[in-house]
Amino acid sequence: MSACLSDLTTAGTARTGHTDPADYAGLAAAGTRNPSNVPGLQVDGYFPDGSTSNTEHGWNHDAQFVLRLPDRWNGGLVVTGAPGNRRQYSLDSTISDWVLAQGYAFAATDKGNTGAAFFADGRRPGDAIAEWNRRLTQLTVASKAATARYYGHRVRRTLVTGISNGGYLTRWQLENHPELYDGGVDWEGTLWRADANMFTYLPTALREYPRVAAGDPAAHDAMLAAGFAPGSDFLWPYHDQVYWDLTQRIYRAEFDPGFSPGDPAGSPFCASGSPHCDADYDYASRPAAVHRAVARIALTGRIGKPLISLQGTLDTLLPIRTDGDVYARMVRGAPFRYYRIAGGTHTDGLYDTYPDRLRPILPCYRAALAAMGAWLSGSATPPPGGTVPRGSDVVNSCSL
C-alpha cells in the first residue's frame, strides 16, 4: 500500500498512523532533536514468506518493509534492517528522519522474523538469522529498482546501515554483496564468529552477576575477565533484568535448541546448577553442529566497500572488548574507520537515567553518516579512528 504524505518523518507519520512509535521506543534520548516537514511517498509492503510473527497492518505476515521517497531527492538510498527483534519502523526516529531530511530515500525491513520467538522460524539451526541477511539483500535490490523507477533515473549512491543486529547486517552485506552498495555505517554491530560471539561471555554474566549482587569480589573480577568494561557496573542490574537472560536464551535456541530439549529457549533466570540452565552454557564444548550453524552466518572482516563502525565504551550487552574491538581487528579490504564512543552504551534511552555517566551515540552516528557521504564524494576524508571523548551537548552534537 502507498500514501502521499505531507511529512514522512515521525513528526508526521506518528500523527497519521504511518509508523508505530512502540517499535522505536527507548532507542533515543528524550532530548533528541529530529528534523521534520519532509513531504513524499511512503510504500508499505512485504515479500512472500511463510511465517507470521509481524502483525503490523493486520497482515500477520513477515518480511514486511517500508520504503520512503522524499519529494526532494538527493539521488541516494539508505537501506537498513531492524535492530534486536523489532520491526520495520524501529529505525524511524533514529535513522529515517535524519536521512530523509538530507534528501535520501529510505528503506527498512523487519528481517523476515520478529519477536522473542524469532528462532522458531526456519527448518534448521541458524536459518532465522540467515534469513535476515537474505531479506536485506532482497530489499536493497527491490528498493533500488523502485526508487529508480519512481524518480526516473538510477540511484547514484546506496548506503547500508544499522544498529545492533542491523550493524551485523551492515557488515555482512559489505562482506558478501559489496556490489550493491557504495558504503556503510555500523552502529554497535553484533559480532558473530564461530569462535567468538555472545555465547562466550553472556553465560558468565548469568552465572556470576547474582554473586556480584551478593558482594562477591571474585565474581566481579570474572565479569571483567569475560569482557565487561570496568566502570560499567552501574548498568549491570538493568541488563541482568532486561537483556542478558533473554538474549542468551533465544539466540542460543536459534543455534543450539538441543541444549534444552523440549523447551528450546530454556528456563528464564534459572539458577546455576539447574538442568539445561543457560547460566552453565559452555559454547566451546557444544557439538560441532552448533559451531557449524554459527559459521553459516559468521563475519569475516573482508569488506568490499568503505565502512565506518561505532561502538560505545560502556556497551553492556555487546561489550566493546568482545565485539567492536574484535571486528575492527578483523577488517581487511576497503577503507575503514572505527570510532569508540566514550560513555556510549547499547541503548541511547538509558542516557535519560544516567545523564552524568552516559552519552547518546546517535549524534556521533549522524556525524558518521555525513562523513561517509563526504568520503564517497571525495570532498573530505574522515578523521582517523579512535576514541571520541564526551562533549558538552552530548544529546545533539558530536565531532568525530
N, C-alpha and C positions, 0 to 999 in steps of 0.2 A: 504494500500500500504506500501511497505517497501523498505529500501535502506541501503546498507552498506556504511558508511561514514568514511572518514579519520579523521574527528573531529566532535563529537556530541555536542560540546559546541557552544555558539553563535558566537565565532570567526570563526567557520567553517560553521555552519548552516545559518548564515546571508549571507554568500557568495554563498552557494549552493541553497538557497531558501527553506530550510527545517525548517524554523521558520518564524515568522512575527514580525520584530522589532517594528512595530507600536503597537503591543499587549503589550509589556513591557515598552514602552516609559514612562519616568517620574517616574519610581519606584525605581531607584537607583541614588545615587550621581554621578556626572560626573567623579570623580577621582577614582571610584571603580576599583580595580584590580581583574580581573576574571581569573581563570585557563583556559587552552586550550589544544589542542592536545590529545583528548580522543577518540580514534577510537572505532567503534562499529556499531550496527544495530539500525536504527530508524524505528518504526512502527507507521503509522498514520491510524486512522480508526474512526468508530462510531458505537454506539449501535442503535438498532431500536428505532425510535422516530417519532412523528408526527409533530413536529414544525421545523421551517426553518430559525431561526434568525442567525445562524452561516453560513457565506458564504465562509469560508476557502475552498480551493481546488476546488471551484465552485460546491461544493456538495449541498449547501443550505440545510443543514441537521444538526440538533442539536445533542447533546450527542456525540460530537467529542472528541477524546482523542489522546494523543501522548505517546508512550512508547519507552524509550531509554535503550539499553542494551550494556554496555561497554564491550570491549574485556577482560579487566582485572577486573573481578567481585569480590567483597568482600563478596558475599553471602547475601547482603542486598537489600532492596527495599524501596524507598521513594515515597509516594503517596500524591497527593495534588489536590485541586480544585482551580479554578481561583478566584482571588480577584475581588471585585466590580462586574461589569457586563462584564468583559473581557473574553478572550477565552483561549484555552488550551496552548498557547505559552507564556502567560503573566508572568510565573514564570521562564522563561528560563535563564535570566541573573542573577536573584537573588537566585534561588534555584537550578535549574537543573545543571548549570555549576559547582557549588561547589560540589554537591553530586556525580556527575559523576566522578569528579576528585578524590573523596575519594573511588571510586570503587562501589558505589551503582547503581543499576538500578533505573530508574526514570519514573514515570507515572503521567500524569496530565489530568484532564477533564475540559471541558467548563461548567460543572454543568447541562447541559441539556437545558439551555436557556441563551441568551446573550443580551446585548444592553439595552438601556434605556427603552424599552417597554417589558422587560422580564416578567412583571406582566400579560401580555396578554396570557401567556401560562397556561394551566390548565383550569379546569371547575369551581372550587370554590376558594374562598379566601384562600391563603396560599399554594395552590398546587404547584406554581412555586418554592418556596423555599423548600418545602417538596421534590421536585424532586432533588434539589441539593444534599440532603443527600443520597437519593436513588442512584444517579449516582456515587457518590464517593464510596459507598459500592460496587456497581456493578463493578467499575473499579478495586477496590482493589482485589476482588475475581478473576477477569479475569486476571489481570496483575501478580498476584502471580502464577496462573496456567501457564501462558505463559512464565514467567521468569524461572520457574522450568523446563518446557519442553525444553526451549532453552539451558539452561546450564547443564541439566541432573541431577540435584538434587534440593531438595526443598529450598525455601527461608529460610534463617536462622534468619533473622531479618527484620521486617516490621515496618517502621515509617510512621505516618500520620502527616502532617504539612500543614501550610498555613498562608496567610496574609489576614487580614480584614475578608471578608466573608469566606475566606479559613481558617482563625483562628476559626471562628464559626464552620465550618465543622469539624475541628480537634477535638474540644471539644465534638461535638455531636457524632462523631464516637467513641470516647473513652468512652462516657457515654452509648451508645446504642449497639455498636459492638466491645467491647474490645477484643473479641476472635480473631479478625482479625489482631491485632496489638501488637507490643511489647512496644510501647511508642509513644509520640507525642510532637511536639513543635508548640506552638500557638503564632503568631505574630500579635498583635493588633486585636484580635478577636472581632467580633460584638456580643454584648450581646442581646439575645432575651429571655425575661421573660414576662409572661402575665401581670405582674405589673410594669415592669421596662424595657424600651427599648428606641430606638431613638425617639419615639413619645412623650416621656416625657420631652425632652429638645430641640429638633430641632425647634418646633414651637416657643419656646421662642426666639431662635436666629433670626428666620424670622421676628418676631414681634418687637423685641427690637433693633436689630442692626441698622436699619435706624435712630432710636433715638440716639443710641450711636454715630453714624457718625455725627449727628447734635449737639453733645456735651452734651447730657442729662446724668448726673451722675447717676440718678436713674435707667436708662436703663442699664447702665454699671453694676450696682450692681445686677440687675435682671439677667444678663448674668452669673455672678459669682455664684449667688444663684442657677441657673439651672445646674451648674456643670462645666462650662468652667473654665479652670485653670487661676488663677492670673498670669499675665505676658505673657499670650498668645495673648494679644490684637493686637500685630503687625500682627498676622496671620488671624485676623477676616475679613479684607477686601477681601482677596483672597478666603476664604471659603464662604463668602457671595456671591461672584460672581460665584464660580465654584461648590461648594459641597452642601451647606445646602439646598438650594431651591430644586434642582433636587433630592437629596437623600430623603428628606421628602416626596415629591410628589409621586415618583414612588414606594417607599416602602409602603407608605400609600395606594396607589392604589392596591397593592398586597393584603392587608388585609382588606381594607375598601373602595372599589370602590363606595359604595353608598353615601359617603360624598360629592362627586361632580357628581351628576347624569348627564349622557350624555357626560361626559368628565372625565373618571376615574382618570387620572393623574392631574386633576385640572389646575389652571392657573399659569403660571410661573411668579414669582416676583410680585404677587398681593399685593395690599395694605391692611393692616389690616382693617376689616370692609366690604370688598368686599364679595359678595355672594360666599360661598363654598371656601373660601380662607384658605390655609394651615397655614398661619400665625396665624389663630384663631383656629386651630385644638386642640380640648380638648379630648385627648385619654380617660381619666378617665370617661367621660360622654357618650362615644360612646356605641352603643348597645352591649349586651352580646355576640352576634355572632362574633363581631370583636375581642373581648378578647379570645374567644374560638379558632379563627383562629390562633392567635399568640401562644396560648397554645399548638397547634398541633406541632409546631416546636421549642418549648421553651427548654432551657437548664435547667438542674437540679443541676449540680455540682458533681453528683455522677459518677466519672470517675472510670474505671476499670483497667487502666494501667497508668504507670508514665507519667506525663505531666510537661513540662516547658512552662511557659507563660511569654511573654514580652509585655510591652506597654510603649510608650513614655509619659513623664510627660506633654508634650505640645501638645498631640494629640488634634486637634481642630475639628475633625469630630466625633470621638468617645472619648469624654473626659475621662480621666483616672478615675475620681471620679465616673462617671456614668457607666463605662464599666469594665475595668481591675480590679479595686479595688473591685467592687461588685462581680465579678466572683470569685476572689481569696477568698472572704469570704464564697462563696457557696461551694467550693470544699470539697468533702468528698471521702474517699475510698483510692485510690492508692497514692503513693508518689507524691508530687507536689512541684514545685519551681516557685516563681513569682518574676520577676525582673522588676523594674520600671526604665526605661532608661532616665536619666536626659537629657533634651533638645531634646528628640526624639519627632517626630510628625508623623502624619498618613502616609505621603508620603515622602520617603527619598529624592526625587528630589527637594524638597523645600530647602534642605540644601544649594544648589548652590546659592540660592537667599539670604539666611541668614546664611552664614558660621560662623558668630560670635555669633549667638544665638541658632542655632540648632546643632544636631549631627545625623548622619545616624544610624538607628537601625540595618542595615544589618550586620555589623561586630559582633555585640552582638548576633544576630540571628545565625550566623555561629558558634560562640563560644558555643551557647546553643545546637546546633545540635551535636557538638563534645562532649559536656558534657553529652548529653543524651546517645551517643554511649558508653562513658566510664562508665556511670551509669549502663547501661544494661549489660555490660560485667563484671561488678564488679571490675573494675580496679581503679575507683575513684568515689567519691560521690560529686555532685555539691555543691558549697558553699550555705549557707542559702540564701533565698530570701531577697531582699532589694532593695535599690536604687543604681544603677550603675552610678558613677559620670562621668562627661565628661572628657575624657582623652586628650592626645596630638594629636596623629594621629587618629582622630575620624572617618575618612573615611574608613580606612582599618585595624583597630585593636580595640579590646575590651576585657577587662578582667572582667569576672563576679565575 
